[in-house]
Amino acid sequence: MFRVAACLLCCALTALAQAPGLPIIARADPQMVYPGTPGWLDEYGRVVIVLAGANLAPPDGDLGHPAGPEGGYQHIFVRGVSSRNVATPWVPATWDNGARVLGACASTVITLAVDPSRFLSEPGSHLQVKLWVSGGADAADDPSRATTMASPWSAIKTIDVAPAGAVKPVPPPSAPPALTRLVPNDIQLLGGRPSYRLKLYGTHLNPDAGSLKVVFNGDRAGAVPAEDRVHYYDDDGSFTKNGEGLIHVTIPERFRLSGPGQLRVAVMDVNGVITQEKVLTFSAPVVKAAPRAIPPVAPVSNAMAAPPVVAMGPAAAPGTVAPGVAGPQILRLNPTEVKVGDHAPAYRIRIYARQLGSEVPKVVFNGEEASAVPAEDAGRTVDDNGATLPAGERVLHVTIPDRYRRATPGPLAVSLLVGRARSQAVQLQFTGGAVAPAVIRPLAPLAPPTPARPPAPAPVAQPTIRR
C-alpha cells in the first residue's frame, strides 16, 4: 500500500512539474499598423502579426504544437476595439472570425494572420489577443473547464492602428545591408534530388514586402523577387540569431548548374543597393562504382517485348482522382487558381498526393516529361499549418518555372513522375479579367442584282460581187 501511494504521489509531482506556466506575450511585430502603407499586407492580403514571448506552448520543447478551438494546445482568442472604445466579443482565432495562426506554435513565437476587413483597418482602433495553454489537446474554451493540465489566461496584448492622418515614421539611415550566410551553401548533385530553395540570412535588410530581389552571378536585370518579406524567425519557429533577417528564394532553372561549379548570390533592395556576394557551390562527389556482376544471357525470343506504357487519362478537375490508377496519385492542389501576372510567391504551390514512394518525385507540367522539375522536398506528413495529414497522404512543394507561367487565362496540367510511373494530371487554373464579347453588327441589306445586258449581234459579212 505504501509503495502504491508513493508511486501515485510521484506521478502527481511529475505532472505538476510539467504543468504549463503562465503565457507571456512580451511584444508584437508590428506594434503599430499603418493601413495603406507599403508592406502592411502580405501577398495574400492579410496583416501578419508576430507575437513573441515565453510559455506560449507546453513545457516539452519547441515541437510545434497545433493551435485551434478544438484539439489544440494553444487557445488563442481575439477581439476588436473601435476608435470609440467599443469592444467586440472574444472569439477563437479562426479565419471565420477574422484571424488565424500561420504554421505551428512554438514556446517563444506565434504568427497570426489577420483579415483587414475585420480588424486593424479603422484608424485609431485596436486588436487585442489573449491565450491559455493546455498540456494536451483540449477542446475547452476556458482553462477552468479544461480536461488536461492548463495554464491561466495570459495578459491581454493590444496591437494598435495609427490615428487618421498619422504618417509611418521613416527609420534613420542605418548600416548598409549585408548578406551573412546561405542555407544550404552547397548543393550536392549526386545522392538524391537536390532542393534549389535557399534561405538567405542578412542584416539591415529592408523589411518592406516585395522590395528585395536576389541577384545571381551579377545579373541585376534578371534579379528574382524574394518569396517573402524579411522576418526574424526561422522555419522551425525559433528566433534568428544576432539580429539576422531571413528571406527565401528558389533558384531559377537558368542559374542551376548541371556539374560542379559556383554560383554568386547577392541581395538587392528597392533602391538598387546590393549586398556583397556569397558563393553557393554545386558539388558532385566522385563515387567509385562497385563492380557489377554480368547477368546471364536470356534466351532470344522471336517476339519483341514492348516497353511498359503508363496509361494517361484526360486532365482531372482539381481535387479529383481517377479510381484504379497505379503509381502516384494527386489528391488536390493548393492553390487551385493563380491570377495571371501575380507576384512570384503565388507560383509556389502545394501538391497533396499518395503513393509517392521514398524518392523525391518530379513534377510534370503540361505533360512535358523531358522538362520535369524535381519537387523541393520528398513530401511531408505534416501540413504547412502544423496539421497532421490523413494516413498515407503527403504534401510536397514546387515552384512553377517561368516558362509555364501563363500570360493569358487558361489551365496548366500538373502531374507527378516517380520513376517511370506517372500520375494523372490535375489542372491548375490561371485566371484573369473577363474579356468583353465581340460586338456583332447587322449586315446592310443587299441591293437587287443589276440585270446583265444582252451581247451585241455580230456583224454579218457582205458578199463580194466580181465584175
TORKOL-4160 file (C-alpha; in steps of 0.2 Angstrom, whole numbers, padded with zeros to 4 digits, m for minus):
467
<pt num="1" X="0000" Y="0000" Z="0000"/>
<pt num="2" X="0014" Y="0012" Z="0004"/>
<pt num="3" X="0023" Y="0009" Z="m0012"/>
<pt num="4" X="0007" Y="0012" Z="m0022"/>
<pt num="5" X="0004" Y="0028" Z="m0013"/>
<pt num="6" X="0022" Y="0034" Z="m0016"/>
<pt num="7" X="0020" Y="0030" Z="m0034"/>
<pt num="8" X="0004" Y="0040" Z="m0036"/>
<pt num="9" X="0012" Y="0054" Z="m0027"/>
<pt num="10" X="0027" Y="0054" Z="m0038"/>
<pt num="11" X="0016" Y="0054" Z="m0054"/>
<pt num="12" X="0007" Y="0069" Z="m0047"/>
<pt num="13" X="0023" Y="0078" Z="m0043"/>
<pt num="14" X="0029" Y="0074" Z="m0061"/>
<pt num="15" X="0013" Y="0080" Z="m0069"/>
<pt num="16" X="0013" Y="0096" Z="m0058"/>
<pt num="17" X="0031" Y="0099" Z="m0064"/>
<pt num="18" X="0026" Y="0098" Z="m0082"/>
<pt num="19" X="0010" Y="0109" Z="m0080"/>
<pt num="20" X="0011" Y="0124" Z="m0092"/>
<pt num="21" X="0017" Y="0140" Z="m0085"/>
<pt num="22" X="0008" Y="0157" Z="m0087"/>
<pt num="23" X="0009" Y="0163" Z="m0105"/>
<pt num="24" X="0018" Y="0179" Z="m0108"/>
<pt num="25" X="0016" Y="0189" Z="m0124"/>
<pt num="26" X="0030" Y="0201" Z="m0122"/>
<pt num="27" X="0029" Y="0210" Z="m0139"/>
<pt num="28" X="0021" Y="0211" Z="m0156"/>
<pt num="29" X="0028" Y="0215" Z="m0173"/>
<pt num="30" X="0022" Y="0227" Z="m0179"/>
<pt num="31" X="0015" Y="0235" Z="m0163"/>
<pt num="32" X="0008" Y="0250" Z="m0174"/>
<pt num="33" X="m0001" Y="0246" Z="m0190"/>
<pt num="34" X="m0002" Y="0260" Z="m0203"/>
<pt num="35" X="m0016" Y="0255" Z="m0216"/>
<pt num="36" X="m0012" Y="0259" Z="m0234"/>
<pt num="37" X="0007" Y="0260" Z="m0232"/>
<pt num="38" X="0019" Y="0248" Z="m0242"/>
<pt num="39" X="0021" Y="0231" Z="m0234"/>
<pt num="40" X="0006" Y="0232" Z="m0222"/>
<pt num="41" X="m0002" Y="0217" Z="m0231"/>
<pt num="42" X="0006" Y="0201" Z="m0236"/>
<pt num="43" X="0004" Y="0194" Z="m0254"/>
<pt num="44" X="m0012" Y="0186" Z="m0249"/>
<pt num="45" X="m0020" Y="0202" Z="m0242"/>
<pt num="46" X="m0018" Y="0199" Z="m0224"/>
<pt num="47" X="m0010" Y="0208" Z="m0209"/>
<pt num="48" X="0004" Y="0197" Z="m0202"/>
<pt num="49" X="0007" Y="0200" Z="m0183"/>
<pt num="50" X="0022" Y="0190" Z="m0175"/>
<pt num="51" X="0019" Y="0188" Z="m0156"/>
<pt num="52" X="0034" Y="0184" Z="m0146"/>
<pt num="53" X="0036" Y="0179" Z="m0128"/>
<pt num="54" X="0038" Y="0165" Z="m0116"/>
<pt num="55" X="0027" Y="0149" Z="m0111"/>
<pt num="56" X="0017" Y="0150" Z="m0127"/>
<pt num="57" X="0017" Y="0131" Z="m0128"/>
<pt num="58" X="0018" Y="0116" Z="m0116"/>
<pt num="59" X="0035" Y="0113" Z="m0107"/>
<pt num="60" X="0040" Y="0099" Z="m0118"/>
<pt num="61" X="0052" Y="0108" Z="m0130"/>
<pt num="62" X="0048" Y="0118" Z="m0146"/>
<pt num="63" X="0039" Y="0104" Z="m0155"/>
<pt num="64" X="0027" Y="0115" Z="m0165"/>
<pt num="65" X="0010" Y="0112" Z="m0157"/>
<pt num="66" X="m0006" Y="0114" Z="m0166"/>
<pt num="67" X="m0017" Y="0128" Z="m0161"/>
<pt num="68" X="m0036" Y="0129" Z="m0163"/>
<pt num="69" X="m0053" Y="0129" Z="m0154"/>
<pt num="70" X="m0054" Y="0110" Z="m0155"/>
<pt num="71" X="m0040" Y="0098" Z="m0151"/>
<pt num="72" X="m0027" Y="0112" Z="m0149"/>
<pt num="73" X="m0013" Y="0116" Z="m0137"/>
<pt num="74" X="m0013" Y="0135" Z="m0139"/>
<pt num="75" X="m0031" Y="0143" Z="m0136"/>
<pt num="76" X="m0029" Y="0160" Z="m0144"/>
<pt num="77" X="m0044" Y="0172" Z="m0143"/>
<pt num="78" X="m0045" Y="0189" Z="m0152"/>
<pt num="79" X="m0057" Y="0204" Z="m0151"/>
<pt num="80" X="m0058" Y="0221" Z="m0159"/>
<pt num="81" X="m0059" Y="0238" Z="m0150"/>
<pt num="82" X="m0065" Y="0253" Z="m0161"/>
<pt num="83" X="m0059" Y="0270" Z="m0160"/>
<pt num="84" X="m0073" Y="0274" Z="m0148"/>
<pt num="85" X="m0068" Y="0261" Z="m0136"/>
<pt num="86" X="m0082" Y="0249" Z="m0141"/>
<pt num="87" X="m0076" Y="0231" Z="m0140"/>
<pt num="88" X="m0082" Y="0216" Z="m0149"/>
<pt num="89" X="m0084" Y="0199" Z="m0140"/>
<pt num="90" X="m0069" Y="0187" Z="m0138"/>
<pt num="91" X="m0069" Y="0174" Z="m0151"/>
<pt num="92" X="m0057" Y="0160" Z="m0155"/>
<pt num="93" X="m0043" Y="0164" Z="m0168"/>
<pt num="94" X="m0050" Y="0156" Z="m0184"/>
<pt num="95" X="m0051" Y="0163" Z="m0201"/>
<pt num="96" X="m0070" Y="0163" Z="m0200"/>
<pt num="97" X="m0068" Y="0175" Z="m0185"/>
<pt num="98" X="m0055" Y="0186" Z="m0194"/>
<pt num="99" X="m0039" Y="0179" Z="m0188"/>
<pt num="100" X="m0029" Y="0163" Z="m0189"/>
<pt num="101" X="m0012" Y="0155" Z="m0184"/>
<pt num="102" X="0001" Y="0153" Z="m0198"/>
<pt num="103" X="0010" Y="0136" Z="m0196"/>
<pt num="104" X="0013" Y="0128" Z="m0179"/>
<pt num="105" X="0016" Y="0137" Z="m0162"/>
<pt num="106" X="0032" Y="0137" Z="m0153"/>
<pt num="107" X="0035" Y="0142" Z="m0135"/>
<pt num="108" X="0043" Y="0159" Z="m0140"/>
<pt num="109" X="0034" Y="0164" Z="m0155"/>
<pt num="110" X="0016" Y="0164" Z="m0163"/>
<pt num="111" X="0012" Y="0171" Z="m0181"/>
<pt num="112" X="m0005" Y="0177" Z="m0183"/>
<pt num="113" X="m0013" Y="0182" Z="m0199"/>
<pt num="114" X="m0027" Y="0195" Z="m0198"/>
<pt num="115" X="m0041" Y="0199" Z="m0210"/>
<pt num="116" X="m0041" Y="0218" Z="m0213"/>
<pt num="117" X="m0059" Y="0218" Z="m0217"/>
<pt num="118" X="m0062" Y="0213" Z="m0199"/>
<pt num="119" X="m0048" Y="0221" Z="m0189"/>
<pt num="120" X="m0034" Y="0233" Z="m0190"/>
<pt num="121" X="m0041" Y="0244" Z="m0204"/>
<pt num="122" X="m0050" Y="0258" Z="m0194"/>
<pt num="123" X="m0039" Y="0272" Z="m0189"/>
<pt num="124" X="m0037" Y="0273" Z="m0170"/>
<pt num="125" X="m0044" Y="0255" Z="m0167"/>
<pt num="126" X="m0036" Y="0241" Z="m0159"/>
<pt num="127" X="m0034" Y="0222" Z="m0160"/>
<pt num="128" X="m0032" Y="0213" Z="m0143"/>
<pt num="129" X="m0025" Y="0195" Z="m0141"/>
<pt num="130" X="m0025" Y="0183" Z="m0126"/>
<pt num="131" X="m0022" Y="0164" Z="m0124"/>
<pt num="132" X="m0021" Y="0150" Z="m0112"/>
<pt num="133" X="m0010" Y="0134" Z="m0115"/>
<pt num="134" X="m0015" Y="0116" Z="m0111"/>
<pt num="135" X="m0004" Y="0101" Z="m0108"/>
<pt num="136" X="m0013" Y="0091" Z="m0121"/>
<pt num="137" X="m0026" Y="0093" Z="m0134"/>
<pt num="138" X="m0041" Y="0101" Z="m0126"/>
<pt num="139" X="m0057" Y="0107" Z="m0134"/>
<pt num="140" X="m0062" Y="0118" Z="m0119"/>
<pt num="141" X="m0065" Y="0137" Z="m0121"/>
<pt num="142" X="m0058" Y="0142" Z="m0104"/>
<pt num="143" X="m0044" Y="0135" Z="m0093"/>
<pt num="144" X="m0057" Y="0132" Z="m0079"/>
<pt num="145" X="m0066" Y="0119" Z="m0089"/>
<pt num="146" X="m0050" Y="0111" Z="m0096"/>
<pt num="147" X="m0049" Y="0092" Z="m0096"/>
<pt num="148" X="m0030" Y="0092" Z="m0096"/>
<pt num="149" X="m0017" Y="0102" Z="m0086"/>
<pt num="150" X="m0019" Y="0120" Z="m0091"/>
<pt num="151" X="m0011" Y="0137" Z="m0088"/>
<pt num="152" X="m0021" Y="0153" Z="m0083"/>
<pt num="153" X="m0026" Y="0166" Z="m0096"/>
<pt num="154" X="m0011" Y="0177" Z="m0102"/>
<pt num="155" X="m0012" Y="0196" Z="m0100"/>
<pt num="156" X="m0020" Y="0205" Z="m0115"/>
<pt num="157" X="m0009" Y="0211" Z="m0128"/>
<pt num="158" X="m0015" Y="0226" Z="m0139"/>
<pt num="159" X="m0010" Y="0230" Z="m0156"/>
<pt num="160" X="m0014" Y="0247" Z="m0162"/>
<pt num="161" X="m0019" Y="0256" Z="m0178"/>
<pt num="162" X="m0012" Y="0273" Z="m0181"/>
<pt num="163" X="m0024" Y="0288" Z="m0180"/>
<pt num="164" X="m0031" Y="0296" Z="m0196"/>
<pt num="165" X="m0018" Y="0307" Z="m0204"/>
<pt num="166" X="m0003" Y="0299" Z="m0195"/>
<pt num="167" X="0012" Y="0295" Z="m0206"/>
<pt num="168" X="0023" Y="0280" Z="m0203"/>
<pt num="169" X="0040" Y="0286" Z="m0197"/>
<pt num="170" X="0055" Y="0284" Z="m0208"/>
<pt num="171" X="0069" Y="0274" Z="m0199"/>
<pt num="172" X="0085" Y="0284" Z="m0198"/>
<pt num="173" X="0099" Y="0278" Z="m0210"/>
<pt num="174" X="0107" Y="0263" Z="m0204"/>
<pt num="175" X="0122" Y="0252" Z="m0209"/>
<pt num="176" X="0122" Y="0245" Z="m0227"/>
<pt num="177" X="0113" Y="0229" Z="m0230"/>
<pt num="178" X="0124" Y="0213" Z="m0229"/>
<pt num="179" X="0121" Y="0195" Z="m0234"/>
<pt num="180" X="0128" Y="0185" Z="m0219"/>
<pt num="181" X="0125" Y="0166" Z="m0225"/>
<pt num="182" X="0116" Y="0154" Z="m0236"/>
<pt num="183" X="0107" Y="0138" Z="m0231"/>
<pt num="184" X="0112" Y="0127" Z="m0239"/>
<pt num="185" X="0129" Y="0134" Z="m0245"/>
<pt num="186" X="0132" Y="0118" Z="m0255"/>
<pt num="187" X="0121" Y="0108" Z="m0266"/>
<pt num="188" X="0125" Y="0090" Z="m0269"/>
<pt num="189" X="0121" Y="0085" Z="m0287"/>
<pt num="190" X="0123" Y="0066" Z="m0283"/>
<pt num="191" X="0115" Y="0055" Z="m0270"/>
<pt num="192" X="0097" Y="0061" Z="m0272"/>
<pt num="193" X="0086" Y="0075" Z="m0279"/>
<pt num="194" X="0093" Y="0092" Z="m0274"/>
<pt num="195" X="0082" Y="0106" Z="m0267"/>
<pt num="196" X="0085" Y="0123" Z="m0275"/>
<pt num="197" X="0076" Y="0133" Z="m0262"/>
<pt num="198" X="0088" Y="0144" Z="m0252"/>
<pt num="199" X="0087" Y="0153" Z="m0235"/>
<pt num="200" X="0096" Y="0169" Z="m0236"/>
<pt num="201" X="0101" Y="0177" Z="m0219"/>
<pt num="202" X="0107" Y="0195" Z="m0218"/>
<pt num="203" X="0107" Y="0211" Z="m0208"/>
<pt num="204" X="0100" Y="0228" Z="m0211"/>
<pt num="205" X="0088" Y="0221" Z="m0224"/>
<pt num="206" X="0073" Y="0232" Z="m0229"/>
<pt num="207" X="0058" Y="0223" Z="m0222"/>
<pt num="208" X="0045" Y="0230" Z="m0234"/>
<pt num="209" X="0036" Y="0217" Z="m0244"/>
<pt num="210" X="0041" Y="0214" Z="m0262"/>
<pt num="211" X="0056" Y="0226" Z="m0261"/>
<pt num="212" X="0070" Y="0213" Z="m0260"/>
<pt num="213" X="0077" Y="0204" Z="m0275"/>
<pt num="214" X="0090" Y="0191" Z="m0276"/>
<pt num="215" X="0104" Y="0193" Z="m0289"/>
<pt num="216" X="0113" Y="0178" Z="m0296"/>
<pt num="217" X="0130" Y="0180" Z="m0305"/>
<pt num="218" X="0128" Y="0199" Z="m0305"/>
<pt num="219" X="0113" Y="0198" Z="m0317"/>
<pt num="220" X="0104" Y="0213" Z="m0310"/>
<pt num="221" X="0092" Y="0214" Z="m0325"/>
<pt num="222" X="0087" Y="0196" Z="m0321"/>
<pt num="223" X="0085" Y="0198" Z="m0302"/>
<pt num="224" X="0072" Y="0186" Z="m0294"/>
<pt num="225" X="0060" Y="0193" Z="m0281"/>
<pt num="226" X="0061" Y="0186" Z="m0264"/>
<pt num="227" X="0047" Y="0174" Z="m0260"/>
<pt num="228" X="0043" Y="0183" Z="m0243"/>
<pt num="229" X="0046" Y="0199" Z="m0234"/>
<pt num="230" X="0060" Y="0199" Z="m0221"/>
<pt num="231" X="0056" Y="0191" Z="m0205"/>
<pt num="232" X="0066" Y="0187" Z="m0189"/>
<pt num="233" X="0060" Y="0169" Z="m0185"/>
<pt num="234" X="0067" Y="0153" Z="m0193"/>
<pt num="235" X="0057" Y="0139" Z="m0202"/>
<pt num="236" X="0056" Y="0130" Z="m0185"/>
<pt num="237" X="0048" Y="0145" Z="m0176"/>
<pt num="238" X="0064" Y="0150" Z="m0166"/>
<pt num="239" X="0071" Y="0167" Z="m0167"/>
<pt num="240" X="0085" Y="0170" Z="m0179"/>
<pt num="241" X="0102" Y="0174" Z="m0171"/>
<pt num="242" X="0112" Y="0190" Z="m0170"/>
<pt num="243" X="0098" Y="0201" Z="m0177"/>
<pt num="244" X="0098" Y="0192" Z="m0194"/>
<pt num="245" X="0083" Y="0194" Z="m0206"/>
<pt num="246" X="0078" Y="0179" Z="m0216"/>
<pt num="247" X="0070" Y="0178" Z="m0234"/>
<pt num="248" X="0068" Y="0163" Z="m0246"/>
<pt num="249" X="0071" Y="0161" Z="m0264"/>
<pt num="250" X="0071" Y="0147" Z="m0277"/>
<pt num="251" X="0085" Y="0147" Z="m0289"/>
<pt num="252" X="0078" Y="0148" Z="m0307"/>
<pt num="253" X="0082" Y="0135" Z="m0319"/>
<pt num="254" X="0093" Y="0146" Z="m0330"/>
<pt num="255" X="0105" Y="0148" Z="m0315"/>
<pt num="256" X="0106" Y="0129" Z="m0309"/>
<pt num="257" X="0122" Y="0121" Z="m0313"/>
<pt num="258" X="0122" Y="0103" Z="m0320"/>
<pt num="259" X="0140" Y="0100" Z="m0315"/>
<pt num="260" X="0152" Y="0106" Z="m0301"/>
<pt num="261" X="0154" Y="0125" Z="m0300"/>
<pt num="262" X="0150" Y="0140" Z="m0291"/>
<pt num="263" X="0135" Y="0152" Z="m0291"/>
<pt num="264" X="0137" Y="0170" Z="m0284"/>
<pt num="265" X="0122" Y="0176" Z="m0274"/>
<pt num="266" X="0118" Y="0194" Z="m0268"/>
<pt num="267" X="0103" Y="0203" Z="m0262"/>
<pt num="268" X="0096" Y="0220" Z="m0269"/>
<pt num="269" X="0084" Y="0232" Z="m0261"/>
<pt num="270" X="0071" Y="0243" Z="m0269"/>
<pt num="271" X="0084" Y="0257" Z="m0271"/>
<pt num="272" X="0096" Y="0246" Z="m0280"/>
<pt num="273" X="0108" Y="0244" Z="m0266"/>
<pt num="274" X="0116" Y="0227" Z="m0267"/>
<pt num="275" X="0125" Y="0217" Z="m0254"/>
<pt num="276" X="0142" Y="0209" Z="m0256"/>
<pt num="277" X="0141" Y="0192" Z="m0264"/>
<pt num="278" X="0141" Y="0175" Z="m0256"/>
<pt num="279" X="0146" Y="0159" Z="m0265"/>
<pt num="280" X="0135" Y="0144" Z="m0267"/>
<pt num="281" X="0144" Y="0129" Z="m0273"/>
<pt num="282" X="0137" Y="0114" Z="m0283"/>
<pt num="283" X="0147" Y="0098" Z="m0280"/>
<pt num="284" X="0147" Y="0081" Z="m0287"/>
<pt num="285" X="0157" Y="0069" Z="m0277"/>
<pt num="286" X="0166" Y="0056" Z="m0286"/>
<pt num="287" X="0159" Y="0039" Z="m0282"/>
<pt num="288" X="0168" Y="0023" Z="m0286"/>
<pt num="289" X="0156" Y="0011" Z="m0294"/>
<pt num="290" X="0156" Y="m0006" Z="m0287"/>
<pt num="291" X="0160" Y="m0020" Z="m0300"/>
<pt num="292" X="0144" Y="m0027" Z="m0307"/>
<pt num="293" X="0140" Y="m0045" Z="m0310"/>
<pt num="294" X="0137" Y="m0050" Z="m0328"/>
<pt num="295" X="0119" Y="m0056" Z="m0329"/>
<pt num="296" X="0116" Y="m0072" Z="m0338"/>
<pt num="297" X="0111" Y="m0071" Z="m0356"/>
<pt num="298" X="0092" Y="m0074" Z="m0358"/>
<pt num="299" X="0086" Y="m0085" Z="m0372"/>
<pt num="300" X="0082" Y="m0075" Z="m0388"/>
<pt num="301" X="0064" Y="m0075" Z="m0392"/>
<pt num="302" X="0056" Y="m0071" Z="m0409"/>
<pt num="303" X="0043" Y="m0059" Z="m0401"/>
<pt num="304" X="0050" Y="m0042" Z="m0395"/>
<pt num="305" X="0044" Y="m0037" Z="m0378"/>
<pt num="306" X="0035" Y="m0020" Z="m0378"/>
<pt num="307" X="0041" Y="m0007" Z="m0365"/>
<pt num="308" X="0029" Y="m0004" Z="m0351"/>
<pt num="309" X="0017" Y="0010" Z="m0355"/>
<pt num="310" X="0010" Y="0022" Z="m0342"/>
<pt num="311" X="m0008" Y="0025" Z="m0346"/>
<pt num="312" X="m0013" Y="0043" Z="m0346"/>
<pt num="313" X="m0031" Y="0049" Z="m0345"/>
<pt num="314" X="m0038" Y="0066" Z="m0348"/>
<pt num="315" X="m0034" Y="0080" Z="m0335"/>
<pt num="316" X="m0045" Y="0079" Z="m0320"/>
<pt num="317" X="m0053" Y="0093" Z="m0311"/>
<pt num="318" X="m0044" Y="0100" Z="m0295"/>
<pt num="319" X="m0046" Y="0088" Z="m0280"/>
<pt num="320" X="m0052" Y="0073" Z="m0290"/>
<pt num="321" X="m0043" Y="0056" Z="m0293"/>
<pt num="322" X="m0047" Y="0043" Z="m0305"/>
<pt num="323" X="m0051" Y="0026" Z="m0297"/>
<pt num="324" X="m0039" Y="0012" Z="m0301"/>
<pt num="325" X="m0024" Y="0022" Z="m0306"/>
<pt num="326" X="m0007" Y="0014" Z="m0300"/>
<pt num="327" X="0008" Y="0024" Z="m0295"/>
<pt num="328" X="0007" Y="0041" Z="m0288"/>
<pt num="329" X="m0010" Y="0050" Z="m0286"/>
<pt num="330" X="m0013" Y="0068" Z="m0284"/>
<pt num="331" X="m0027" Y="0072" Z="m0272"/>
<pt num="332" X="m0028" Y="0091" Z="m0273"/>
<pt num="333" X="m0018" Y="0107" Z="m0276"/>
<pt num="334" X="m0016" Y="0122" Z="m0265"/>
<pt num="335" X="m0019" Y="0135" Z="m0273"/>
<pt num="336" X="m0030" Y="0129" Z="m0287"/>
<pt num="337" X="m0031" Y="0146" Z="m0296"/>
<pt num="338" X="m0017" Y="0158" Z="m0299"/>
<pt num="339" X="m0020" Y="0176" Z="m0306"/>
<pt num="340" X="m0011" Y="0180" Z="m0322"/>
<pt num="341" X="0004" Y="0191" Z="m0319"/>
<pt num="342" X="0003" Y="0188" Z="m0300"/>
<pt num="343" X="0019" Y="0190" Z="m0289"/>
<pt num="344" X="0032" Y="0177" Z="m0288"/>
<pt num="345" X="0026" Y="0169" Z="m0271"/>
<pt num="346" X="0010" Y="0164" Z="m0279"/>
<pt num="347" X="0019" Y="0152" Z="m0290"/>
<pt num="348" X="0025" Y="0141" Z="m0276"/>
<pt num="349" X="0011" Y="0128" Z="m0274"/>
<pt num="350" X="0007" Y="0113" Z="m0263"/>
<pt num="351" X="0003" Y="0096" Z="m0270"/>
<pt num="352" X="m0006" Y="0083" Z="m0259"/>
<pt num="353" X="m0003" Y="0066" Z="m0265"/>
<pt num="354" X="m0002" Y="0047" Z="m0261"/>
<pt num="355" X="0009" Y="0033" Z="m0266"/>
<pt num="356" X="0024" Y="0043" Z="m0268"/>
<pt num="357" X="0037" Y="0031" Z="m0263"/>
<pt num="358" X="0054" Y="0036" Z="m0254"/>
<pt num="359" X="0062" Y="0046" Z="m0268"/>
<pt num="360" X="0059" Y="0064" Z="m0272"/>
<pt num="361" X="0046" Y="0065" Z="m0286"/>
<pt num="362" X="0047" Y="0075" Z="m0302"/>
<pt num="363" X="0033" Y="0087" Z="m0306"/>
<pt num="364" X="0027" Y="0087" Z="m0325"/>
<pt num="365" X="0019" Y="0102" Z="m0332"/>
<pt num="366" X="0008" Y="0100" Z="m0347"/>
<pt num="367" X="0014" Y="0083" Z="m0350"/>
<pt num="368" X="0032" Y="0088" Z="m0354"/>
<pt num="369" X="0042" Y="0074" Z="m0345"/>
<pt num="370" X="0058" Y="0079" Z="m0353"/>
<pt num="371" X="0056" Y="0096" Z="m0344"/>
<pt num="372" X="0050" Y="0089" Z="m0327"/>
<pt num="373" X="0055" Y="0099" Z="m0312"/>
<pt num="374" X="0061" Y="0090" Z="m0296"/>
<pt num="375" X="0050" Y="0094" Z="m0281"/>
<pt num="376" X="0058" Y="0104" Z="m0267"/>
<pt num="377" X="0055" Y="0090" Z="m0254"/>
<pt num="378" X="0051" Y="0072" Z="m0254"/>
<pt num="379" X="0034" Y="0075" Z="m0246"/>
<pt num="380" X="0029" Y="0078" Z="m0228"/>
<pt num="381" X="0015" Y="0071" Z="m0217"/>
<pt num="382" X="0013" Y="0087" Z="m0208"/>
<pt num="383" X="0005" Y="0102" Z="m0217"/>
<pt num="384" X="0012" Y="0119" Z="m0218"/>
<pt num="385" X="0000" Y="0125" Z="m0204"/>
<pt num="386" X="0006" Y="0111" Z="m0192"/>
<pt num="387" X="m0009" Y="0099" Z="m0195"/>
<pt num="388" X="m0006" Y="0081" Z="m0197"/>
<pt num="389" X="m0012" Y="0074" Z="m0214"/>
<pt num="390" X="m0023" Y="0059" Z="m0216"/>
<pt num="391" X="m0014" Y="0042" Z="m0216"/>
<pt num="392" X="m0005" Y="0039" Z="m0232"/>
<pt num="393" X="m0006" Y="0057" Z="m0238"/>
<pt num="394" X="0009" Y="0068" Z="m0240"/>
<pt num="395" X="0012" Y="0086" Z="m0246"/>
<pt num="396" X="0026" Y="0092" Z="m0256"/>
<pt num="397" X="0031" Y="0109" Z="m0264"/>
<pt num="398" X="0036" Y="0115" Z="m0281"/>
<pt num="399" X="0038" Y="0132" Z="m0289"/>
<pt num="400" X="0031" Y="0134" Z="m0306"/>
<pt num="401" X="0045" Y="0138" Z="m0319"/>
<pt num="402" X="0045" Y="0154" Z="m0328"/>
<pt num="403" X="0041" Y="0146" Z="m0345"/>
<pt num="404" X="0025" Y="0138" Z="m0338"/>
<pt num="405" X="0018" Y="0154" Z="m0330"/>
<pt num="406" X="0004" Y="0158" Z="m0342"/>
<pt num="407" X="0001" Y="0176" Z="m0349"/>
<pt num="408" X="m0017" Y="0173" Z="m0353"/>
<pt num="409" X="m0031" Y="0164" Z="m0343"/>
<pt num="410" X="m0032" Y="0145" Z="m0345"/>
<pt num="411" X="m0027" Y="0128" Z="m0337"/>
<pt num="412" X="m0010" Y="0121" Z="m0333"/>
<pt num="413" X="m0009" Y="0102" Z="m0331"/>
<pt num="414" X="0001" Y="0096" Z="m0316"/>
<pt num="415" X="0006" Y="0078" Z="m0314"/>
<pt num="416" X="0019" Y="0068" Z="m0304"/>
<pt num="417" X="0033" Y="0057" Z="m0310"/>
<pt num="418" X="0040" Y="0044" Z="m0298"/>
<pt num="419" X="0052" Y="0033" Z="m0308"/>
<pt num="420" X="0043" Y="0028" Z="m0323"/>
<pt num="421" X="0026" Y="0029" Z="m0315"/>
<pt num="422" X="0016" Y="0045" Z="m0319"/>
<pt num="423" X="0000" Y="0051" Z="m0310"/>
<pt num="424" X="m0015" Y="0058" Z="m0319"/>
<pt num="425" X="m0014" Y="0076" Z="m0322"/>
<pt num="426" X="m0024" Y="0089" Z="m0312"/>
<pt num="427" X="m0027" Y="0106" Z="m0318"/>
<pt num="428" X="m0021" Y="0122" Z="m0311"/>
<pt num="429" X="m0031" Y="0137" Z="m0317"/>
<pt num="430" X="m0024" Y="0154" Z="m0322"/>
<pt num="431" X="m0037" Y="0167" Z="m0320"/>
<pt num="432" X="m0039" Y="0185" Z="m0327"/>
<pt num="433" X="m0051" Y="0198" Z="m0331"/>
<pt num="434" X="m0066" Y="0195" Z="m0341"/>
<pt num="435" X="m0065" Y="0198" Z="m0359"/>
<pt num="436" X="m0078" Y="0208" Z="m0367"/>
<pt num="437" X="m0088" Y="0199" Z="m0380"/>
<pt num="438" X="m0086" Y="0204" Z="m0398"/>
<pt num="439" X="m0100" Y="0216" Z="m0405"/>
<pt num="440" X="m0109" Y="0209" Z="m0420"/>
<pt num="441" X="m0116" Y="0222" Z="m0431"/>
<pt num="442" X="m0130" Y="0218" Z="m0443"/>
<pt num="443" X="m0126" Y="0217" Z="m0461"/>
<pt num="444" X="m0133" Y="0230" Z="m0473"/>
<pt num="445" X="m0147" Y="0224" Z="m0484"/>
<pt num="446" X="m0141" Y="0218" Z="m0501"/>
<pt num="447" X="m0146" Y="0228" Z="m0517"/>
<pt num="448" X="m0156" Y="0219" Z="m0530"/>
<pt num="449" X="m0144" Y="0212" Z="m0544"/>
<pt num="450" X="m0142" Y="0223" Z="m0560"/>
<pt num="451" X="m0148" Y="0213" Z="m0575"/>
<pt num="452" X="m0135" Y="0209" Z="m0587"/>
<pt num="453" X="m0136" Y="0217" Z="m0605"/>
<pt num="454" X="m0138" Y="0205" Z="m0619"/>
<pt num="455" X="m0122" Y="0204" Z="m0630"/>
<pt num="456" X="m0122" Y="0215" Z="m0646"/>
<pt num="457" X="m0126" Y="0205" Z="m0663"/>
<pt num="458" X="m0111" Y="0200" Z="m0673"/>
<pt num="459" X="m0109" Y="0210" Z="m0689"/>
<pt num="460" X="m0115" Y="0200" Z="m0705"/>
<pt num="461" X="m0102" Y="0198" Z="m0718"/>
<pt num="462" X="m0107" Y="0206" Z="m0735"/>
<pt num="463" X="m0104" Y="0195" Z="m0751"/>
<pt num="464" X="m0091" Y="0201" Z="m0763"/>
<pt num="465" X="m0098" Y="0204" Z="m0782"/>
<pt num="466" X="m0085" Y="0202" Z="m0795"/>
<pt num="467" X="m0087" Y="0211" Z="m0812"/>
